[in-house]
Amino acid sequence: MPKITCNIQVMNEYYKRKLRLLGVGSETFFLWGARQTGKSTLLKKIYPRSLWIDLLKSEEYRRYIDILNIFARKSLNQKQDL
């Protein structure tokens, strides 16, 4: 069986060219892919100063659900006042 080698530097350059990611502040987007393939690592390298929200952490998920519920209630109350 032939030995397969991979030059990480070459692969990094390849993916930089193939992925045309948006500039910071332009839009939101989803990056889909298999687990443990480097999606988060890639994004943290490209967008080092961006806000990260990890909804897989149960505390963080609950916090954002609570905020969403508060926003929804306030929004509904304001509509009723109109």
VMD Tcl script that draws the C-alpha trace (Angstrom):
set ca {
  {0.00 0.00 0.00}
  {1.48 3.41 -0.94}
  {2.32 5.84 1.86}
  {0.22 8.99 1.76}
  {1.92 12.16 2.92}
  {0.37 15.53 3.53}
  {2.12 18.86 3.69}
  {0.09 20.92 6.18}
  {1.39 24.21 4.76}
  {0.20 23.26 1.25}
  {-3.19 22.14 2.60}
  {-3.62 25.40 4.54}
  {-2.96 27.45 1.41}
  {-5.34 25.25 -0.59}
  {-8.20 25.81 1.85}
  {-7.53 29.54 2.06}
  {-8.05 29.73 -1.69}
  {-11.09 27.45 -1.79}
  {-12.98 29.07 1.09}
  {-14.14 32.55 0.24}
  {-15.30 33.54 3.72}
  {-16.98 36.85 4.37}
  {-15.23 39.83 5.85}
  {-15.77 40.63 9.50}
  {-19.07 42.39 10.13}
  {-20.59 41.71 6.73}
  {-22.97 38.84 7.49}
  {-23.54 35.76 9.57}
  {-23.13 32.29 8.11}
  {-23.06 28.62 9.00}
  {-20.03 26.46 8.39}
  {-21.10 22.82 8.20}
  {-18.84 19.82 8.33}
  {-17.93 16.63 10.08}
  {-16.83 16.68 13.72}
  {-13.17 17.24 14.59}
  {-12.17 18.51 11.14}
  {-10.88 21.95 12.19}
  {-13.90 24.19 11.55}
  {-13.57 26.08 14.85}
  {-9.79 26.28 14.54}
  {-10.11 27.73 11.04}
  {-12.68 30.32 12.08}
  {-10.74 31.37 15.16}
  {-7.68 31.91 12.99}
  {-9.58 33.92 10.35}
  {-11.78 35.87 12.81}
  {-9.68 36.13 16.01}
  {-11.60 39.06 17.54}
  {-15.13 37.80 16.81}
  {-17.81 36.95 19.33}
  {-18.11 33.20 19.99}
  {-21.30 31.67 21.34}
  {-21.12 27.94 22.00}
  {-24.70 26.71 22.27}
  {-23.45 23.19 22.98}
  {-22.50 24.39 26.47}
  {-25.71 23.94 28.47}
  {-25.21 27.06 30.63}
  {-24.66 29.26 27.61}
  {-27.61 27.72 25.77}
  {-29.94 28.36 28.73}
  {-28.69 31.94 29.08}
  {-29.50 32.73 25.45}
  {-32.88 30.96 25.62}
  {-33.74 33.10 28.66}
  {-32.69 36.27 26.83}
  {-34.77 35.25 23.82}
  {-37.80 34.62 26.05}
  {-37.42 38.05 27.68}
  {-37.14 39.70 24.27}
  {-40.21 37.82 22.98}
  {-42.30 38.85 26.01}
  {-41.28 42.51 25.69}
  {-42.00 42.43 21.98}
  {-45.46 40.93 22.52}
  {-46.25 43.48 25.26}
  {-45.28 46.35 22.98}
  {-47.50 45.02 20.17}
  {-50.44 44.84 22.58}
  {-49.88 48.48 23.60}
  {-50.20 49.66 19.98}
}
mol new
graphics top color blue
foreach p $ca { graphics top sphere $p radius 0.5 }
foreach p [lrange $ca 0 end-1] q [lrange $ca 1 end] { graphics top cylinder $p $q radius 0.2 }
display resetview
